[in-house]
Amino acid sequence: MGATSGAGNAIARRSRTPSVNVERELIAAAEAVLVRDGPGGVTVRAVAQEAGIAPMGVYNRLGGKEGLVNALLIIGFDRLRAAIEAGEEPDMLERLRACGLRYRQFALDNRHFYAIMFEDAIPHERSSAEVAQHAAAAFGALVRNVEAAAATGQIVAIDPREVAQQIWSSVHGAMALELKDLVLTPDPEATYRAAVDTMLRGLAKPGPGGSG
């Protein structure tokens, strides 16, 4: 009886908490469940229990599991954008190289987020327009790095968005293999670094003799 009463009091307290705070707590709980239990553990019931709120509160505040997944996707893309923007290297080519390395570190440090962002590890109906905006912002950060390197004449990028897409496709492919333990070389990090260097050499502005 005491436990039931305690749960009821907790829910009552939650009902008096401002809506925006409840939403923050639910999103924080969803992240905690994702990190601890992986994508398969993210359910309305599990998140509600983690937050100490009745499951119906997830539907009332976030629209159910779809809302939880969208909120997690926004967190993931915002963190990826922050990783891409984090560089302060004065040499723009080195900044672009470091950007590629930080992408790998983000994927390794946020495996469960990476899985829901790029592998549809939590099946859901569709991502919201807001998620698409945050994903586009992460890509935009890469485009700006490409533009900056091109402006110095260190790489050729007539269409920075096209070059950024090629870079993203390359590093994503490399990480998809590594995260699935499918890299067959002895040092995945060294292989990844070499792949980034090869890619940047291919983008390098040709020298006077016409070679890179």
Backbone as numpy.savetxt, mean C-alpha at the origin, in Angstrom:
# Nx Ny Nz CAx CAy CAz Cx Cy Cz
-23.21 -13.48 34.10 -24.06 -12.27 34.10 -23.19 -11.03 34.10
-22.09 -11.07 34.93 -21.20 -9.92 35.02 -20.57 -9.61 33.69
-20.13 -10.68 32.96 -19.48 -10.47 31.67 -20.44 -9.85 30.68
-21.70 -10.35 30.69 -22.70 -9.80 29.78 -22.97 -8.34 30.10
-23.06 -8.06 31.40 -23.30 -6.67 31.81 -22.16 -5.78 31.39
-20.91 -6.29 31.54 -19.74 -5.50 31.16 -19.75 -5.19 29.69
-20.10 -6.20 28.87 -20.15 -5.98 27.42 -21.22 -4.95 27.09
-22.37 -5.06 27.78 -23.44 -4.10 27.52 -23.02 -2.69 27.88
-22.30 -2.53 29.00 -21.82 -1.21 29.39 -20.83 -0.66 28.37
-19.97 -1.56 27.85 -18.98 -1.13 26.85 -19.69 -0.62 25.61
-20.73 -1.36 25.17 -21.48 -0.94 23.98 -22.20 0.37 24.25
-22.71 0.51 25.46 -23.41 1.75 25.80 -22.45 2.93 25.76
-21.23 2.72 26.30 -20.24 3.78 26.26 -19.91 4.13 24.82
-19.77 3.10 23.97 -19.46 3.33 22.56 -20.55 4.16 21.89
-21.81 3.88 22.29 -22.92 4.59 21.64 -22.87 6.08 21.94
-22.17 6.46 23.01 -22.06 7.88 23.34 -20.79 8.50 22.78
-19.95 7.67 22.13 -18.72 8.17 21.54 -19.03 8.84 20.21
-18.44 10.01 19.94 -18.69 10.66 18.64 -18.45 9.71 17.49
-19.29 9.82 16.46 -19.26 8.89 15.33 -17.89 8.79 14.70
-17.22 9.94 14.50 -15.93 9.91 13.84 -14.91 9.12 14.65
-14.99 9.18 15.98 -14.08 8.43 16.83 -14.35 6.93 16.73
-15.61 6.56 16.66 -15.96 5.15 16.52 -15.42 4.62 15.20
-15.55 5.39 14.15 -15.03 4.97 12.84 -13.52 4.78 12.91
-12.82 5.71 13.55 -11.36 5.57 13.68 -11.01 4.30 14.45
-11.74 4.05 15.50 -11.45 2.86 16.31 -11.73 1.58 15.52
-12.77 1.60 14.73 -13.09 0.42 13.91 -12.00 0.20 12.85
-11.53 1.26 12.23 -10.48 1.13 11.22 -9.19 0.66 11.87
-8.87 1.21 13.05 -7.68 0.75 13.77 -7.81 -0.72 14.14
-9.01 -1.13 14.53 -9.24 -2.53 14.87 -9.10 -3.41 13.64
-9.59 -2.94 12.50 -9.46 -3.70 11.26 -7.99 -3.90 10.90
-7.20 -2.84 11.08 -5.76 -2.97 10.80 -5.11 -3.96 11.75
-5.47 -3.89 13.03 -4.90 -4.81 14.00 -5.21 -6.26 13.65
-6.44 -6.51 13.24 -6.85 -7.86 12.87 -6.09 -8.30 11.61
-5.98 -7.41 10.64 -5.26 -7.74 9.40 -3.82 -8.11 9.68
-3.13 -7.30 10.47 -1.72 -7.54 10.77 -1.53 -8.82 11.58
-2.43 -9.06 12.52 -2.31 -10.23 13.39 -2.75 -11.52 12.72
-3.87 -11.48 12.01 -4.50 -12.70 11.52 -4.45 -12.86 10.00
-3.97 -11.83 9.30 -3.92 -11.91 7.85 -5.25 -11.57 7.21
-5.28 -11.46 5.88 -6.52 -11.08 5.19 -7.71 -11.95 5.51
-7.49 -13.26 5.68 -8.60 -14.15 5.95 -9.26 -13.91 7.30
-8.57 -13.22 8.20 -9.13 -12.98 9.52 -10.00 -11.74 9.60
-10.00 -10.93 8.54 -10.75 -9.67 8.58 -12.22 -9.95 8.28
-13.00 -10.05 9.34 -14.45 -10.22 9.23 -15.11 -9.15 10.08
-16.38 -8.92 9.82 -17.11 -7.93 10.60 -17.09 -8.31 12.07
-17.30 -9.59 12.35 -17.35 -10.03 13.75 -16.00 -9.85 14.44
-14.92 -10.22 13.75 -13.60 -10.12 14.35 -13.21 -8.67 14.62
-13.52 -7.80 13.67 -13.19 -6.38 13.85 -14.03 -5.77 14.95
-15.31 -6.11 14.99 -16.18 -5.59 16.04 -15.69 -6.03 17.41
-15.29 -7.28 17.52 -14.78 -7.79 18.80 -13.50 -7.07 19.18
-12.62 -6.85 18.21 -11.36 -6.15 18.49 -11.63 -4.73 18.97
-12.65 -4.08 18.40 -12.96 -2.70 18.76 -13.84 -2.59 20.00
-14.42 -3.72 20.42 -15.31 -3.68 21.57 -16.65 -3.04 21.26
-17.16 -3.34 20.06 -18.42 -2.74 19.63 -19.30 -3.85 19.05
-20.60 -3.67 19.07 -21.50 -4.66 18.50 -21.28 -4.73 16.99
-21.35 -5.93 16.39 -21.14 -6.06 14.94 -21.99 -5.11 14.11
-23.20 -4.82 14.56 -24.06 -3.92 13.81 -23.43 -2.54 13.67
-22.57 -2.19 14.62 -21.90 -0.90 14.55 -21.01 -0.78 13.33
-20.44 -1.90 12.88 -19.60 -1.89 11.68 -20.45 -1.53 10.47
-21.65 -2.08 10.42 -22.55 -1.77 9.31 -23.04 -0.32 9.40
-23.36 0.13 10.61 -23.87 1.48 10.77 -22.83 2.54 10.43
-21.58 2.28 10.82 -20.54 3.30 10.66 -19.81 3.19 9.33
-19.57 1.96 8.85 -18.73 1.79 7.67 -19.40 1.02 6.53
-20.64 0.61 6.73 -21.32 -0.12 5.66 -20.94 -1.58 5.58
-20.39 -2.14 6.65 -20.06 -3.56 6.65 -18.65 -3.85 6.17
-18.45 -5.06 5.68 -17.11 -5.51 5.30 -16.55 -4.69 4.14
-17.41 -4.29 3.19 -16.93 -3.48 2.07 -16.26 -2.20 2.58
-16.88 -1.58 3.55 -16.32 -0.36 4.12 -15.01 -0.61 4.83
-14.92 -1.74 5.54 -13.67 -2.09 6.21 -12.54 -2.27 5.21
-12.83 -3.02 4.14 -11.80 -3.29 3.14 -11.37 -1.99 2.47
-12.31 -1.15 2.12 -11.96 0.12 1.48 -11.11 0.99 2.40
-11.43 1.00 3.68 -10.64 1.79 4.63 -9.21 1.25 4.72
-9.06 -0.07 4.72 -7.72 -0.66 4.76 -6.95 -0.36 3.48
-7.63 -0.40 2.34 -6.97 -0.09 1.07 -6.46 1.34 1.06
-7.23 2.25 1.59 -6.81 3.65 1.65 -5.56 3.78 2.52
-5.55 3.11 3.66 -4.36 3.14 4.52 -3.15 2.62 3.75
-3.33 1.50 3.07 -2.22 0.89 2.35 -1.67 1.80 1.26
-2.53 2.37 0.45 -2.06 3.23 -0.63 -1.45 4.53 -0.10
-1.97 5.04 1.01 -1.37 6.23 1.61 0.04 5.93 2.12
0.22 4.77 2.69 1.56 4.41 3.18 2.52 4.17 2.02
2.02 3.59 0.96 2.86 3.40 -0.22 3.26 4.74 -0.80
2.32 5.66 -0.89 2.66 6.99 -1.40 3.71 7.66 -0.52
3.56 7.52 0.80 4.53 8.12 1.72 5.92 7.52 1.50
5.98 6.21 1.25 7.27 5.56 1.00 7.89 6.08 -0.29
7.07 6.28 -1.31 7.58 6.77 -2.59 8.05 8.22 -2.46
7.37 9.00 -1.65 7.70 10.42 -1.50 8.80 10.68 -0.48
9.23 9.65 0.23 10.11 9.87 1.38 11.52 10.31 1.00
11.92 10.12 -0.23 13.30 10.38 -0.62 13.70 11.84 -0.53
14.92 12.07 -0.05 15.50 13.41 -0.01 16.85 13.44 -0.70
17.13 12.41 -1.52 18.40 12.35 -2.22 18.50 13.53 -3.19
19.60 14.30 -3.14 19.72 15.46 -4.03 19.86 15.07 -5.50
20.44 13.92 -5.77 20.57 13.43 -7.14 19.26 12.74 -7.52
18.60 13.23 -8.57 17.28 12.73 -8.90 17.29 11.28 -9.39
18.38 10.87 -10.03 18.46 9.47 -10.46 18.60 8.57 -9.24
19.39 9.00 -8.26 19.53 8.23 -7.03 18.22 8.20 -6.27
17.47 9.29 -6.34 16.17 9.31 -5.67 15.22 8.32 -6.32
15.27 8.24 -7.64 14.41 7.29 -8.34 14.82 5.86 -8.01
16.12 5.61 -7.91 16.61 4.28 -7.53 16.16 3.94 -6.10
16.31 4.91 -5.19 15.90 4.69 -3.81 14.40 4.46 -3.70
13.66 5.13 -4.58 12.20 4.94 -4.61 11.88 3.48 -4.90
12.60 2.89 -5.88 12.39 1.48 -6.19 12.72 0.57 -5.02
13.76 0.92 -4.28 14.15 0.10 -3.13 13.16 0.24 -1.99
12.63 1.43 -1.83 11.63 1.63 -0.77 10.33 0.90 -1.10
10.06 0.76 -2.38 8.87 -0.02 -2.77 9.00 -1.45 -2.26
10.17 -2.02 -2.44 10.40 -3.39 -1.95 10.25 -3.44 -0.43
10.81 -2.46 0.26 10.74 -2.47 1.72 9.30 -2.33 2.19
8.53 -1.49 1.50 7.12 -1.36 1.85 6.41 -2.70 1.73
6.66 -3.40 0.62 5.99 -4.68 0.39 6.37 -5.69 1.46
7.64 -5.71 1.86 8.10 -6.66 2.88 7.56 -6.31 4.26
7.48 -5.02 4.56 7.03 -4.58 5.88 5.51 -4.61 6.02
4.80 -4.65 4.90 3.34 -4.57 4.92 2.74 -5.67 4.04
3.16 -6.91 4.29 2.76 -8.02 3.42 1.25 -8.17 3.31
0.56 -8.05 4.42 -0.88 -8.25 4.38 -1.57 -7.10 3.66
-1.09 -5.88 3.88 -1.64 -4.75 3.14 -1.37 -4.93 1.65
-0.15 -5.33 1.31 0.21 -5.51 -0.10 -0.71 -6.56 -0.74
-1.03 -7.59 0.02 -1.88 -8.66 -0.51 -3.29 -8.16 -0.82
-3.84 -7.30 0.04 -5.20 -6.83 -0.24 -5.18 -5.74 -1.30
-4.07 -5.00 -1.42 -3.97 -3.93 -2.41 -3.82 -4.48 -3.83
-3.03 -5.55 -3.97 -2.66 -5.99 -5.30 -3.03 -7.43 -5.64
-3.48 -8.18 -4.66 -3.81 -9.58 -4.92 -5.26 -9.92 -4.62
-6.05 -8.92 -4.27 -7.46 -9.15 -3.94 -7.60 -10.25 -2.88
-6.73 -10.15 -1.86 -6.70 -11.18 -0.82 -7.95 -11.20 0.03
-8.70 -10.10 0.04 -10.00 -10.08 0.70 -11.02 -9.79 -0.40
-11.68 -10.82 -0.92 -12.65 -10.59 -2.00 -13.73 -9.61 -1.56
-14.03 -8.65 -2.42 -15.10 -7.70 -2.14 -15.67 -7.22 -3.47
-16.81 -6.61 -3.39 -17.55 -6.25 -4.60 -16.77 -5.28 -5.48
-16.35 -4.17 -4.90 -15.61 -3.18 -5.69 -14.98 -2.18 -4.74
-13.89 -1.59 -5.19 -13.26 -0.53 -4.42 -14.02 0.78 -4.66
-14.01 1.63 -3.68 -14.73 2.89 -3.79 -13.94 3.88 -4.65
-14.63 4.94 -5.06 -13.96 6.00 -5.82 -12.86 6.63 -4.97
-13.06 6.68 -3.66 -12.05 7.25 -2.77 -10.79 6.39 -2.78
-10.94 5.07 -2.80 -9.77 4.19 -2.89 -9.02 4.46 -4.19
-9.75 4.60 -5.27 -9.12 4.87 -6.57 -8.32 6.17 -6.52
-8.83 7.17 -5.84 -8.13 8.44 -5.72 -6.82 8.28 -4.96
-6.84 7.49 -3.89 -5.63 7.29 -3.09 -4.61 6.45 -3.85
-5.09 5.46 -4.59 -4.18 4.67 -5.43 -3.54 5.55 -6.50
-4.35 6.41 -7.11 -3.82 7.32 -8.12 -2.80 8.29 -7.53
-3.00 8.68 -6.28 -2.06 9.58 -5.62 -0.71 8.89 -5.41
-0.73 7.61 -5.08 0.52 6.85 -4.93 1.25 6.77 -6.27
0.51 6.50 -7.33 1.11 6.45 -8.66 1.62 7.84 -9.06
0.87 8.86 -8.72 1.28 10.23 -9.03 2.60 10.59 -8.39
2.86 10.07 -7.19 4.14 10.33 -6.53 5.29 9.75 -7.34
5.08 8.56 -7.92 6.11 7.95 -8.77 6.29 8.77 -10.05
5.19 9.22 -10.63 5.28 10.04 -11.85 6.12 11.28 -11.58
5.93 11.92 -10.45 6.69 13.13 -10.12 8.18 12.82 -9.98
8.52 11.68 -9.43 9.93 11.30 -9.34 10.52 11.09 -10.72
9.75 10.48 -11.61 10.21 10.28 -12.99 10.40 11.64 -13.66
9.44 12.54 -13.49 9.54 13.87 -14.08 10.77 14.60 -13.58
11.06 14.47 -12.28 12.22 15.16 -11.71 13.52 14.62 -12.29
13.61 13.29 -12.44 14.82 12.70 -13.02 14.96 13.09 -14.49
13.84 13.14 -15.20 13.89 13.53 -16.61 14.29 15.00 -16.76
13.84 15.84 -15.84 14.14 17.27 -15.91 15.63 17.54 -15.78
16.35 16.66 -15.08 17.80 16.83 -14.95 18.54 16.28 -16.15
17.83 15.61 -17.05 18.47 15.02 -18.22 19.11 13.68 -17.95
18.85 13.09 -16.76 19.49 11.82 -16.41 18.77 10.61 -17.01
17.49 10.77 -17.30 16.76 9.71 -17.99 15.94 10.32 -19.12
15.53 9.49 -20.03 14.64 9.92 -21.10 13.23 9.48 -20.74
12.33 10.45 -20.64 10.94 10.13 -20.31 10.04 11.12 -21.03
9.82 10.88 -22.31 8.96 11.76 -23.09 7.55 11.76 -22.50
7.11 10.60 -22.06 5.81 10.47 -21.39 6.07 9.92 -19.99
6.20 10.78 -18.97 6.52 10.33 -17.61 5.53 9.30 -17.06
4.26 9.44 -17.39 3.27 8.47 -16.89 3.53 7.09 -17.47
3.88 7.03 -18.74 4.18 5.74 -19.36 5.42 5.11 -18.72
6.44 5.91 -18.50 7.66 5.40 -17.87 7.37 4.95 -16.44
6.58 5.74 -15.71 6.23 5.37 -14.33 5.47 4.06 -14.31
4.58 3.86 -15.27 3.84 2.60 -15.33 4.77 1.43 -15.59
5.75 1.63 -16.47 6.71 0.57 -16.76 7.52 0.22 -15.50
7.93 1.25 -14.76 8.68 1.02 -13.53 7.82 0.27 -12.52
6.59 0.74 -12.34 5.70 0.10 -11.36 5.45 -1.36 -11.74
5.22 -1.59 -13.02 4.99 -2.97 -13.47 6.20 -3.86 -13.17
7.38 -3.32 -13.36 8.61 -4.10 -13.15 8.83 -4.43 -11.67
8.72 -3.40 -10.82 8.99 -3.66 -9.40 7.88 -4.50 -8.79
6.66 -4.29 -9.25 5.56 -5.11 -8.72 5.75 -6.57 -9.11
6.15 -6.82 -10.35 6.40 -8.19 -10.77 7.48 -8.85 -9.95
8.55 -8.10 -9.68 9.64 -8.64 -8.88 9.17 -8.98 -7.47
8.35 -8.10 -6.88 7.89 -8.35 -5.52 6.84 -9.45 -5.47
6.05 -9.58 -6.50 5.08 -10.67 -6.53 5.79 -12.01 -6.45
6.92 -12.14 -7.13 7.71 -13.37 -7.07 8.33 -13.55 -5.69
8.92 -12.48 -5.16 9.60 -12.60 -3.88 8.64 -12.94 -2.75
7.49 -12.30 -2.74 6.53 -12.54 -1.66 5.94 -13.95 -1.72
6.02 -14.57 -2.89 5.55 -15.95 -3.03 6.72 -16.95 -2.92
7.88 -16.45 -2.50 9.08 -17.30 -2.36 9.43 -17.99 -3.68
9.31 -17.25 -4.77 9.59 -17.81 -6.08 10.86 -17.24 -6.72
11.64 -16.49 -5.94 12.93 -16.01 -6.44 13.93 -17.15 -6.33
14.54 -17.50 -7.43 15.40 -18.69 -7.47 16.88 -18.36 -7.33
17.21 -17.11 -7.13 18.60 -16.71 -6.88 18.84 -16.70 -5.37
20.11 -16.81 -4.93 20.38 -16.95 -3.50 20.11 -15.69 -2.68
20.13 -14.51 -3.30 19.98 -13.27 -2.55 18.89 -12.42 -3.23
17.66 -12.54 -2.79 16.57 -11.80 -3.43 16.79 -10.29 -3.44
17.36 -9.76 -2.37 17.58 -8.31 -2.33 18.58 -7.89 -3.39
19.68 -8.63 -3.52 20.67 -8.30 -4.54 20.08 -8.41 -5.93
19.27 -9.42 -6.16 18.62 -9.58 -7.46 17.69 -8.41 -7.75
16.94 -7.99 -6.74 16.02 -6.86 -6.91 16.80 -5.59 -7.21
17.86 -5.33 -6.45 18.68 -4.13 -6.69 19.24 -4.13 -8.10
19.71 -5.29 -8.55 20.28 -5.39 -9.89 19.20 -5.12 -10.94
17.99 -5.59 -10.69 16.89 -5.37 -11.63 16.56 -3.88 -11.72
16.55 -3.19 -10.58 16.29 -1.75 -10.58 17.39 -1.02 -11.36
18.64 -1.38 -11.12 19.75 -0.74 -11.83 19.66 -0.99 -13.34
19.31 -2.22 -13.72 19.16 -2.53 -15.15 18.06 -1.68 -15.77
16.96 -1.53 -15.06 15.85 -0.74 -15.55 16.26 0.72 -15.73
16.99 1.28 -14.77 17.40 2.67 -14.85 18.42 2.88 -15.96
19.29 1.91 -16.16 20.23 2.03 -17.28 19.48 2.08 -18.60
18.41 1.32 -18.70 17.62 1.34 -19.92 16.93 2.67 -20.17
16.70 3.43 -19.08 16.06 4.74 -19.21 17.07 5.86 -19.36
18.36 5.55 -19.17 19.38 6.58 -19.16 19.47 7.29 -20.51
19.76 8.57 -20.43 19.93 9.36 -21.64 21.17 8.89 -22.39
21.06 8.60 -23.69 22.23 8.14 -24.45 23.34 9.16 -24.43
24.58 8.67 -24.42 25.74 9.54 -24.46 25.95 10.08 -25.86
27.03 10.92 -26.02 27.30 11.53 -27.33 27.47 10.53 -28.45
27.95 9.34 -28.11 28.16 8.34 -29.14 26.93 7.53 -29.47
25.82 7.81 -28.76 24.57 7.11 -29.03 24.34 5.93 -28.13
25.27 5.58 -27.26 25.09 4.47 -26.33 24.72 5.00 -24.98
24.12 4.09 -24.12 23.70 4.56 -22.82 24.85 4.75 -21.87
